[in-house]
Amino acid sequence: MGKLTGKKSIITGGSRGLGKATAIAFAKEGIDVAITGRNEERLKETVEELKELGVNATYAVFDVGNYEEVKTGIAGLIDTLGSIDILVNNAGIAAFGSLNEMEVSQWTKIIQTNLMGMYYVTKEVLPYLIEKKEGDIVNVSSTAGLNGNATTSAYSASKFAVIGMSESLMKEVRKDNIRVCTLTPSTIASDMSLELGITDGNAEKVLQPEDFAELIVASLQLPRRAMLKAASLWSTNP
Ligand SMILES: NC(=O)c1ccc[n+]([C@@H]2O[C@H](COP(=O)([O-])OP(=O)(O)OC[C@H]3O[C@@H](n4cnc5c(N)ncnc54)[C@H](OP(=O)(O)O)[C@@H]3O)[C@@H](O)[C@H]2O)c1
């Protein structure tokens, strides 16, 4: 029995990439996992993998950028889990292009998913953690949330905003024994980064999703008096 055994978690965007690796790492620690996403087939497949690791696993299909869907989806998941201890706000999208070239609809969708989605999900989970007077929220930003670059105006705007929201929330709820951690990883081999062509995914050098998952598990294992406020995960020698 590990320290985290029996905890209940929700991981948004848990069907692939960083979210899926985190779900698997949680299951190996004995944490029950609820994953979310839009593609039901991928969610079902991942839930089967999680169950094989001996934990309770479930999923909900909703767009994090749609508040009505989030309200219904989160309430259903917490009902199925029985309670909630850990939220990983991981779901996100990326697209690059100059400010003028990118369509208004695409720019807006990035903000709606990466920022508003995180806000909506957090708003629905937070009351349960406050009532329990214990909980953990891990918010996934990016190195693009620390530095702007040509072609990343939408993605960087969303990820800078995530840091502002996440740090503010941390200061708001630490009195309630809720730890809020903001992660700013560099490039990690995932469908997102491979599809964007920003890495070849070479496992000798490039960060892998399981490295990211290991960091989250390590942060959750800290004594409750200690909180990892923020962390940047980088490749040693890219
Ligand atoms: N990979 C990197 O290099 C890197 C570096 C820094 C930060 N990040 C951040 O890490 C997070 C995960 O990235 P990743 O590389 O694992 O990406 P990924 O492989 O594309 O996975 C993204 C996940 O988010 C879900 N998702 C996307 N839009 C959604 C929406 N509107 N509603 C619900 N779920 C949605 C996807 O599921 P569906 O498609 O089924 O909806 C999928 O499960 C993102 O926030 C990303 O910005 C990634």
The ligand as an SDF file (V2000), in Angstrom:
LIG
                    3D

 48 52  0  0  0  0  0  0  0  0999 V2000
    3.7650   17.5360  -25.6100 N   0  0  0  0  0  0  0  0  0  0  0  0
    4.4600   18.6050  -25.3070 C   0  0  0  0  0  0  0  0  0  0  0  0
    5.5710   18.8360  -25.8030 O   0  0  0  0  0  0  0  0  0  0  0  0
    3.9070   19.5740  -24.2880 C   0  0  0  0  0  0  0  0  0  0  0  0
    4.8010   20.4970  -23.6990 C   0  0  0  0  0  0  0  0  0  0  0  0
    4.3040   21.4040  -22.7690 C   0  0  0  0  0  0  0  0  0  0  0  0
    2.9720   21.3740  -22.4140 C   0  0  0  0  0  0  0  0  0  0  0  0
    2.1230   20.4710  -23.0050 N   0  0  0  0  0  0  0  0  0  0  0  0
    0.7210   20.4770  -22.5870 C   0  0  0  0  0  0  0  0  0  0  0  0
    0.4320   19.2060  -22.0500 O   0  0  0  0  0  0  0  0  0  0  0  0
   -0.9510   18.9070  -22.2300 C   0  0  0  0  0  0  0  0  0  0  0  0
   -1.0930   17.5410  -22.8960 C   0  0  0  0  0  0  0  0  0  0  0  0
   -0.4430   17.5820  -24.1590 O   0  0  0  0  0  0  0  0  0  0  0  0
   -0.1160   16.2900  -25.0210 P   0  0  0  0  0  0  0  0  0  0  0  0
    1.1780   16.5500  -25.6720 O   0  0  0  0  0  0  0  0  0  0  0  0
   -0.3060   15.0710  -24.2180 O   0  0  0  0  0  0  0  0  0  0  0  0
   -1.2690   16.4210  -26.1330 O   0  0  0  0  0  0  0  0  0  0  0  0
   -2.0940   15.3060  -26.9330 P   0  0  0  0  0  0  0  0  0  0  0  0
   -1.2760   14.1050  -27.1470 O   0  0  0  0  0  0  0  0  0  0  0  0
   -2.6400   16.0210  -28.1120 O   0  0  0  0  0  0  0  0  0  0  0  0
   -3.2910   14.9660  -25.9230 O   0  0  0  0  0  0  0  0  0  0  0  0
   -4.2040   15.9650  -25.5920 C   0  0  0  0  0  0  0  0  0  0  0  0
   -5.3200   15.3910  -24.7540 C   0  0  0  0  0  0  0  0  0  0  0  0
   -6.2670   16.4510  -24.4640 O   0  0  0  0  0  0  0  0  0  0  0  0
   -7.5720   16.0670  -24.8960 C   0  0  0  0  0  0  0  0  0  0  0  0
   -8.2830   17.2500  -25.3770 N   0  0  0  0  0  0  0  0  0  0  0  0
   -7.8650   18.1460  -26.3060 C   0  0  0  0  0  0  0  0  0  0  0  0
   -8.8070   19.0820  -26.4870 N   0  0  0  0  0  0  0  0  0  0  0  0
   -9.8440   18.7750  -25.6810 C   0  0  0  0  0  0  0  0  0  0  0  0
  -11.1070   19.3620  -25.4240 C   0  0  0  0  0  0  0  0  0  0  0  0
  -11.5200   20.4640  -26.0600 N   0  0  0  0  0  0  0  0  0  0  0  0
  -11.9210   18.7800  -24.5140 N   0  0  0  0  0  0  0  0  0  0  0  0
  -11.5260   17.6670  -23.8790 C   0  0  0  0  0  0  0  0  0  0  0  0
  -10.3500   17.0660  -24.0590 N   0  0  0  0  0  0  0  0  0  0  0  0
   -9.5110   17.6190  -24.9620 C   0  0  0  0  0  0  0  0  0  0  0  0
   -7.3240   15.0200  -25.9960 C   0  0  0  0  0  0  0  0  0  0  0  0
   -8.3930   14.1220  -26.1040 O   0  0  0  0  0  0  0  0  0  0  0  0
   -9.4750   14.2170  -27.3140 P   0  0  0  0  0  0  0  0  0  0  0  0
   -8.7100   14.4900  -28.5730 O   0  0  0  0  0  0  0  0  0  0  0  0
  -10.1940   12.9230  -27.2490 O   0  0  0  0  0  0  0  0  0  0  0  0
  -10.3590   15.3670  -26.9370 O   0  0  0  0  0  0  0  0  0  0  0  0
   -6.0870   14.2990  -25.4620 C   0  0  0  0  0  0  0  0  0  0  0  0
   -6.4640   13.3200  -24.5300 O   0  0  0  0  0  0  0  0  0  0  0  0
   -1.5230   20.0560  -23.0560 C   0  0  0  0  0  0  0  0  0  0  0  0
   -2.1430   20.9890  -22.1900 O   0  0  0  0  0  0  0  0  0  0  0  0
   -0.2960   20.6700  -23.6940 C   0  0  0  0  0  0  0  0  0  0  0  0
   -0.4900   22.0170  -24.0260 O   0  0  0  0  0  0  0  0  0  0  0  0
    2.5610   19.5650  -23.9250 C   0  0  0  0  0  0  0  0  0  0  0  0
  1  2  1  0
  2  3  2  0
  2  4  1  0
  4  5  1  0
  4 48  2  0
  5  6  2  0
  6  7  1  0
  7  8  2  0
  8  9  1  0
  8 48  1  0
  9 10  1  0
  9 46  1  0
 10 11  1  0
 11 12  1  0
 11 44  1  0
 12 13  1  0
 13 14  1  0
 14 15  2  0
 14 16  1  0
 14 17  1  0
 17 18  1  0
 18 19  2  0
 18 20  1  0
 18 21  1  0
 21 22  1  0
 22 23  1  0
 23 24  1  0
 23 42  1  0
 24 25  1  0
 25 26  1  0
 25 36  1  0
 26 27  1  0
 26 35  1  0
 27 28  2  0
 28 29  1  0
 29 30  1  0
 29 35  2  0
 30 31  1  0
 30 32  2  0
 32 33  1  0
 33 34  2  0
 34 35  1  0
 36 37  1  0
 36 42  1  0
 37 38  1  0
 38 39  2  0
 38 40  1  0
 38 41  1  0
 42 43  1  0
 44 45  1  0
 44 46  1  0
 46 47  1  0
M  CHG  2   8   1  16  -1
M  END
$$$$
